[in-house]
Amino acid sequence: MTSPPQPSRQMIRRKGTPQTMKTLPPPTAATAPAGRMSRRQWGLLLVLAGNMLIDALEVSVAVVAVPSIGDDLGLARSSAQWVMTGFALGFGALMLFGTRAVALAGRRRMYLLALLGFAAASLLGAVTGDPAVLIATRFVKGFCAALTAPTGLAILSTAMRAGPERDRAISVYTLFGAGGFTAGLLLSGALTPLSWRWTFAFPAPVVLLLFALCLKLIPADETPEGADRHYDTAGAVTLAGGLLALVYGITALPGHGAGDPRTLGALALAAALLAWFARHERRTPRPLLRTELLARPSMLRSAVGAATLNGSYLGLLFLVSYQTQTLWGWTPWQTALAIVPASAPLAVTALLSGRMVARCGAPRLIALGALPPLAGYVLYLRLPGGADYVTAVLPTMLLVGAGFVLSFAALNMQAVSGIPAAERGEASGVYQTAVQLGAAVMLAGVAALLTAYQPAAGATEEQVLAGYRPALELITAAGALGLLTALTGLGRPRTRTAGPAAAHHLTTAPKGKP
């Protein structure tokens, strides 16, 4: 992490030129009373929180649009899932590399570059007719979001005075992030009937406006003199390549079979790249992923618990989106409203989460939070032949929403509990990487099973719903793994974190979700 910006003057080094001085307006206006933010600070907060909202809604904006995208581009379900998976992979696979890049190149520079990349990828994704290009833009947007989401919080933390001023800013930032997932669902539901392309185009002008404002409001920072410029590009490339190969191998199973050279080749490549990444990270002087962080029981339990919770939830949304729109003939707007009961409760209660953890303890809340989603998945699984919205979908969404309210903050806080303050940023990056990669692998598995068991044309509704059963079983198994993992943490010392200052752990990823 770079050094905090100074109040009035920043040292800026331009490539090929001597070091010069540039006067910037101070982050904290001298006329602002203690505990109150100046207009400039409010402007910075709203711009950064606005981009956090864009990052968060980008996670969910494709959920409702996936069936329309598949129909328009002629994609099977196993291929259409890449529209969702691409973003999760871009975020998760390159999160650690992005954190390193920000630390070495500077927060302001990387934040502004990420905004431009996000806007360009949004426009390209909206106009392309090539599925490969669309998926690539989603991957790029995921990487850009991985740069801006945690960096925006770091900028706020240094621009605001410690105490009520910083707490208020972090609360606003958290609220925007928590509400973004629901906003993305509703926006996608409204825009997809016009064209799914609007769901990818609309962020571009907003982000460009935010870019213009950020040029004036984000204070410059200074890259430390003599900093080790080791980005570990080799580690980043092998991790991303291995995970892409893994997801491709999983989704190739329905179309090509387990014995096909394309399937075997992809899975073998994934194993080789991931094994090389693990070996490389153990030997390189400055690894992206320090294995001792994952060896901590609290981190490992949190990573597994959040990966299964987030993965099973997004897998369920993928299934429900197809069920409601292709089987029941619902509009995208109706599908969005059907899903909202799972995401809205977290947006409403996000600011109370820290107090819940302080009162009840993280391990207990995580175990309690793993129960309702699993109960919802079991309910859905037991009604495959006659499931409708009232008897299966709505109860499941409400139960999943309850699970996130209970365990969302607790998982985040448990992941970094007991870790020295200087290492918490790195630990949070490891945790968020696990969360996003769990989602990517689960989406691939659910889509592959839906494709493999899709009945022939003319099948009855009961037959179609029966074809969803294997995917539901996978989702349920993931929920059960999350519960078993949470139970291993009971009886350990409670994780106590209170107050708005703890909420920064909730905003290091685009969400709504862990």
Beta strands, then each sheet from edge to edge (+ up, - down):
strand 1: 9-12
strand 2: 20-23
sheet 1: 1+ 2-
end
